[in-house]
Amino acid sequence: MAGAVKHQRGDLIAGKYAIFRELSGSEDSTTFAAENRSVGRPCAVEIFHPDRIESAEGFLEHLRRIGRIGSHPSVVEVFDTGIDEAHGAPFIAMELLEGETLREHVAHHSPLAAREVARLAEQLADALDQAHGAGIVHGALRADRIVVVRDRRNEALVKILDFGVAVPLGLAARSPYAAPEQLGGKASPASDVFAIGIQAS
């Protein structure tokens, strides 16, 4: 991927996140399984490609706004944000999820039982309601930015990824689920509802 900073097993990000393996990659970022060496905690570290970002500090400001959402079981927990000074690349450290994207989940288990569809939809709606109440709009919600994991009762639980990055990366303009107002550079809570409705239809 053009612009991607190359990392390998054992590399340290910000002096404390040791990389184990690559989990996924896109034109905007690469996500790795890692460990926080300070506390010995497994995590995921998403490193954003510097050539996709106008200002690393400005991008971090967008990421830090995620904290306003607060804790929610269906929003991926963020531990840390910063800049990998060795490459000038912003990063976000978050909980390491063991699961599959919602797109994969539907493909592997279709047709889903009505009870499960209702439960997953309720989880998404509740998470978005909390985010919108804190003034945070996702802006680029789609099935591959939602991960399905298993809770302690072994039931499906959704986790929404990528809050805070849609605007600075211009993701809405590249999303097939963008609401009409987003084509003009604006997003609102209704934009997220529109994205869910389009994909569920």
N, C-alpha and C positions, 0 to 999 in steps of 0.2 A: 504494500500500500504506500503510495507516494506520501511523503511527509511523516510517516510513522517513525518514531524513535525506536531503535532496535534494543531489546532487552533480552537477557538470558537468565537461566536458573542461577540464583545466588546474588544477582544484582540487588543493590540496596536503593530504595527510593526514599528521598528525604532522610537518609541516614538510619532508617528504622524499619522499613517495609521490605522484607526479603522475598524476592519473587521465586515461585515454585514452577509455575507453568502458565501458558497462555490459555485463557478461557474462550475469548471471542475477540473479533476485530471488525472494524468498519472504516470507512473513509475518514471518520472523525476521531476515533479513539481505539485503544486496545485495552482489554481488561485481563488482568492476571490474577491467579490464585496466589496468595502471599501470606506472610506471617508478620505480625507486629512484634519485632524482636524485643521491644521494651517490656511487653507484658506476656509474650508467648501466645498471642491470640491469632487464630486463623482469620483471614479477611480476604476481601477482593479489592484490588486497586485498579481503578480505571484511569488510564493516562491519556490525556487529550493531545492530539497532534498539533504542535505549535503553529504549523502553517495554515491551520483551519481557524485560528483565533486572532483577532485584531489586537487585543491587549490581554495578557495573562492576568494582570491584576484586576481588570474589569470583569474578566470571566470568573475569577474567584468570588467577586462580589455576588454574582448570580448564584453560584454554588452555595454560598453561605446563607442565602435566603431560605434554603431548604429547612434550616433549623427552626424557622417560624412554624412549620407544620406540627412539630412536636412528635411524640411517639405514637405510632399507630401500627397494629399488626400487619396491615396490608400496604405499608410503605417501607421500602428497604431502609434499614437503619444506617445512618451515615456516622462514621466515627471521626473523620478528619478530612480536611481539605488543605491544599498547599501547592507549592510549585517545586518540582524537581529541579533544583538549581543547576544540576549538571547538564540539563538539556533545555531549560527554560519552559518545561512542559507542566501545565496545571494537572493536578490529579485529585481524585476523591477516593478515600478509603471507606469501605462499607462492609456490611455483613456478607459473608460468603454463603451463597444460596446453593442448596442441593435440590435441583428440580429440573423442570423443562419450561420453555416459554408457553404461553397460552396457545399460541398457534400450533406448537408441537403437541400439546396436551389434547387439543380438539382433534387433531389428525390421528393421534394414537388411540383415543378412547371414544371416538364418534360412533354412534350418536350418544351424547351425554344425557344422563337422566335429567328429567325436568327439575328434580330437587337440587341436583348439583348446579345446574345452570342458574337457578334462582339464588342459591347460596353464594356463588361466585359473583354474580351481578350485585348482590347486596353488599358484599365485601368491597367491591370496586366503588360503588356509590358512596359508601360510608367513608372510605379513604379520601375520595375526591371532595366530599362535603367538608371534611376537616381541613383539607388543604385550601379549598376555596374560602372557608371561613377565616383562614390566616392570610388571605390575600395572594395565594400562590396558585397559578394556573399551570397545568402541565404543558399544554400547547402542541404536543406531538404524540398523543397517546395512541398506541396500536398494539396488536397482539404480541409482537416480538419485543415489546418493552414491558411486558407483564410476565412474571415467572410464577409458576404454580409449584408450591412445595407441599409438604405434609406437616400438619400440626401434630401435637402430642397424642391426639386421638386418631391419627392416621387419616384425617380428612383433608381434602384439598383446601389450600389457603393461597390466595393470590398476593403477590408482592409487586408493587409498581416501581419501576426503575426510571431514572433520568429526569426527575424533577429538577428544574433550574437550568437545564442546558438547551432547551428548545429555541429560546430567543437568540442567545449569542451565537448559536451554530446555524441558525436559519433552518431548523428542521421542518417547520411547518410548511415552508415553501416546497419542500421535497416530499411531503406526506400526501398520499392519495386520499387521506381522511381529513384533510384540512377543511375547516368551516369556511364559508364564503368570506367572512370578515377578515380571516387570517391572510388571505391573498393580498390584502391591503396593509398587512403588517400589524394588525390588531388581534388580540386574543382575549377571551373572557371565560368565565366558568362555563358558559353555554357552548364554547368551542370544544371543551372536553366532553360534554354531554353529547354533542353532535358526533364526535369521533366514535364514541361507544355505540351510539345508535346506528351509525352506518355499518359498523363491523358486525353488529348483532343481527342486522336485517338479512 
